[in-house]
Amino acid sequence: MIKKVAIVGAGLGGLTVAIALHKKGINAQVYEKASFLRPIGAGLSIVPNGLHCLEAIVPGITDLLKQAGSETRMLTLKKSTGEIIAQKSVNLIDKYSQPMLQIRWSRLQEILASALPTENIHLNYRCINFEQNDKSIKVYFDGNKTVEVELLIGADGLNSAVRQTMIGDGEPRYAGRMSWRAVLQYSHEMLHPDEVMSMTAPDGKIFGFFDLGGGYIMWSAAALSPGKPLKQSASDIKSYVQEKFANWAEPVQAIIKATNAEDIIERPICDRPPLSNWSQGRVTLLGDAAHPMVPLLGQGANTAFEDAWELSQFLCHAPNLATALACYEKSRQPRTQIIQIRNAVQANRAYKADSEVYLRGMMEKAQVSDREFEEWLYGYNPSLATCG
Ligand SMILES: Cc1cc2nc3c(=O)[nH]c(=O)nc-3n(C[C@H](O)[C@H](O)[C@H](O)COP(=O)(O)OP(=O)(O)OC[C@H]3O[C@@H](n4cnc5c(N)ncnc54)[C@H](O)[C@@H]3O)c2cc1C
């Protein structure tokens, strides 16, 4: 079994794989470019497949997450004018033994980080390169810092430096949509506990409200935009969002007005086409670095938790590193590709399905009915992860 691993990126995926390896007695050190652990998003949904993996890695953690977040029991879809289009109650627990949970990103990150010794997280370490031979891998960071380990895991997100060094496939693809999100302590008579409410307009704009528990609410908005119009200042961003959603029914206006401009996160929505392999010698990828997807199905972090569980299992049980990484890819690629493609289809992203027989097969699998897809997605059982 390998003894020392460097993980680049202390996002949700990097922290989770570090915990999983640490629990198995592997020296897992996390290197993060930021000077503090900052939440990249505002809040997120964790669903049964992700929760099952977190529970398998840290028994008892899902009780903590349930206390810290809010279980969604109702989904409501409205027109931008406020008229209800559809309403559906949610009960995933009966079928999948775990709920749909909404949680503040910062709280989840804190809970994960607290499961690792603080000395295992190294801040101000921006990875710039690596070099490997058949005995070890040397990882280079800004400021002439280096570490030498047996395995490097690139968990450094959508713009992964590890992926660039390994594959060099350039910038991610902009999906033609900008997103804005914020968390605030807020209440409004139209926002109910345990509810996710989405509002939509024919021009492609959407605005969602998520109860995150403890008096916190997240709003998340998106609009089609041909370029990436990143604003200069926080107040410019807030004014732009107010302008974009000016005619929308309450509580849209009220909640934007109540949000501190500095708390609004603006982000272009991007993805990359699926990779045919994401490991090379002593380096592999995890989470968004391996399989970034547009966030329609809310699966980016959930699949990173699956990656973390499976990679740690294979590293502990396979006879050697090469077999462990081959098993990891073989198990993770088909599943994450289907989810990437399903997201892409729903977002009208082109995947050139007719260019490769393989991709065409994946497209077919990704287009099953919503019910079948949900069962396959949420019914994931971590204990069945095998090198099949
Ligand atoms: C609008 C939106 C909504 C979303 N909602 C959901 C949701 O509800 N549920 C869900 O499951 N997913 C959701 N996602 C997807 C989710 O945010 C990502 O899939 C998830 O954050 C991926 O985790 P990660 O650890 O792979 O990467 P990241 O979270 O991006 O973390 C990467 C880390 O690496 C660090 N880093 C980057 N480069 C370097 C470097 N060179 N050296 C060192 N460190 C580096 C970064 O600072 C960061 O800390 C959403 C995404 C968006 C855009």
The ligand as a Gaussian input file, in Angstrom:
#p B3LYP/6-31G(d) Opt

LIG

0 1
 C      -23.752000      27.561000      -9.913000
 C      -23.251000      26.210000      -9.429000
 C      -24.049000      25.428000      -8.591000
 C      -23.617000      24.162000      -8.164000
 N      -24.416000      23.425000      -7.349000
 C      -24.036000      22.184000      -6.981000
 C      -24.873000      21.370000      -6.138000
 O      -25.953000      21.777000      -5.707000
 N      -24.443000      20.107000      -5.821000
 C      -23.248000      19.618000      -6.281000
 O      -22.923000      18.452000      -5.989000
 N      -22.429000      20.367000      -7.055000
 C      -22.791000      21.628000      -7.406000
 N      -21.968000      22.387000      -8.184000
 C      -20.675000      21.809000      -8.630000
 C      -19.634000      21.918000      -7.540000
 O      -19.461000      23.253000      -7.194000
 C      -18.304000      21.346000      -8.030000
 O      -18.507000      20.188000      -8.780000
 C      -17.412000      21.012000      -6.842000
 O      -17.088000      22.183000      -6.151000
 C      -16.144000      20.299000      -7.313000
 O      -15.295000      20.086000      -6.214000
 P      -13.735000      19.953000      -6.436000
 O      -13.179000      19.728000      -5.066000
 O      -13.456000      18.989000      -7.511000
 O      -13.255000      21.378000      -6.994000
 P      -13.374000      22.816000      -6.362000
 O      -14.517000      22.909000      -5.429000
 O      -13.314000      23.771000      -7.496000
 O      -12.035000      22.959000      -5.487000
 C      -10.771000      23.085000      -6.090000
 C       -9.777000      23.641000      -5.069000
 O       -8.491000      23.629000      -5.659000
 C       -7.838000      24.865000      -5.407000
 N       -6.859000      25.064000      -6.484000
 C       -7.107000      25.376000      -7.781000
 N       -5.965000      25.438000      -8.477000
 C       -4.965000      25.139000      -7.599000
 C       -3.558000      25.035000      -7.725000
 N       -2.924000      25.254000      -8.899000
 N       -2.818000      24.700000      -6.630000
 C       -3.439000      24.470000      -5.430000
 N       -4.772000      24.578000      -5.255000
 C       -5.530000      24.903000      -6.326000
 C       -8.974000      25.876000      -5.396000
 O       -8.608000      27.057000      -4.711000
 C      -10.067000      25.081000      -4.674000
 O       -9.972000      25.212000      -3.276000
 C      -22.362000      23.674000      -8.600000
 C      -21.538000      24.463000      -9.417000
 C      -21.975000      25.726000      -9.822000
 C      -21.079000      26.560000     -10.728000

